[in-house]
Amino acid sequence: MRARVTVTLKSGVLDPQGKAIEGALRSLGVEGVASVRQGKVFDVELDTGDQARAEAALKAACERLLANTVIENYRVEIAS
Amino acid sequence: MKAAVIVFPGSNREGDVLRALRQAGAEVHTVWHAETELPAGTDLAVLPGGFSYGDYLRCGAIAGRAAVMGAVRAHAARGGLVLGICNGFQILCESGLLPGILMRNANLRFLCHRQKLRVERNDTAFTRAYAKDQVIDVCVAHGEGNYFADEETLRRIEGEGRVAFRYANAAGGIVADANVNGSLNAIAGIYSEGLNVLGMMPHPENLIDDLVGGTDGRGLFESLVRAA
């Protein structure tokens, strides 16, 4: 089984890297970009075919390491 | 005073903190991150600065979950002293021993210069050799030192008097210009609830010898040796 975990900054948390990217896009003349927030993507291969076990493992991975829930949210998508 | 300096892959300031502790009169041991126990009779565990695990994922994230952190957590729970400097502060936050997190500096630059700090209280094991509101000279050297916590946590830290140091100007003023990395409330260091764990971004171990520009950092190590 494969899954994709997306970790993003919570709204309200200042993202200076996102702001810098936003500024760079503006200076490149890319039009129509209102704002940018930077996040992380993890592609995870699971050694189980069991949906419930996979979900539990991914939740543990996110809560214990992949995201710092002080400032970050996470989203898990399991490929069917 | 028996101190254990924990070394992770990528730690690089262990030698300096070891020297500062020895100068103050401590017996110092180094402990590899894969150990599961601290040496018997350890009074103080120190997490030194550096770039543990290359700052992968988030600064201090991997080290904060290393085997030895179980022993550090147990030591702290017993009331044992723990000091985290720079990357050590990041590790303490990531391990949950201290609240909040250190984010990218607000100006996005790696900062490396001398800096004034104001000592917020001098009734803890870490600061007895200083005076309250004393302005001390330290060094900062970090890219991620911008202290952040949610509003409720910040209110609790402030309410319980858990701010150890703030970035200040030479007169001890807490002003925007002196808050070099954009930390909330100019926080440079915080204590745990029991005041036995201290995390701080600046490096007191850099200034312990007149030969290299000052001795304001000595007070912290002398306080610790006196406390144990």
Contacts between the chains, C-beta under 8 A, distances in Angstrom:
chain1	res1	chain2	res2	distance
A	13	B	103	7.9
A	13	B	148	7.0
A	14	B	103	7.4
A	14	B	106	7.4
A	14	B	148	7.8
A	14	B	182	7.9
A	16	B	103	7.9
A	16	B	104	5.3
A	16	B	105	7.7
A	16	B	106	6.0
A	16	B	107	7.8
A	16	B	108	5.3
A	17	B	104	6.2
A	17	B	108	7.2
A	20	B	108	5.9
A	64	B	65	7.3
A	65	B	57	7.3
A	65	B	61	6.7
A	65	B	65	6.4
A	66	B	57	7.5
A	68	B	58	5.9
A	68	B	61	7.1
A	68	B	94	6.9
A	68	B	101	5.8
A	70	B	99	7.8
A	70	B	100	6.5
A	70	B	101	4.8
A	70	B	148	7.4
A	70	B	149	7.0
A	70	B	150	6.9
A	71	B	101	5.7
A	71	B	103	7.0
A	71	B	148	6.4
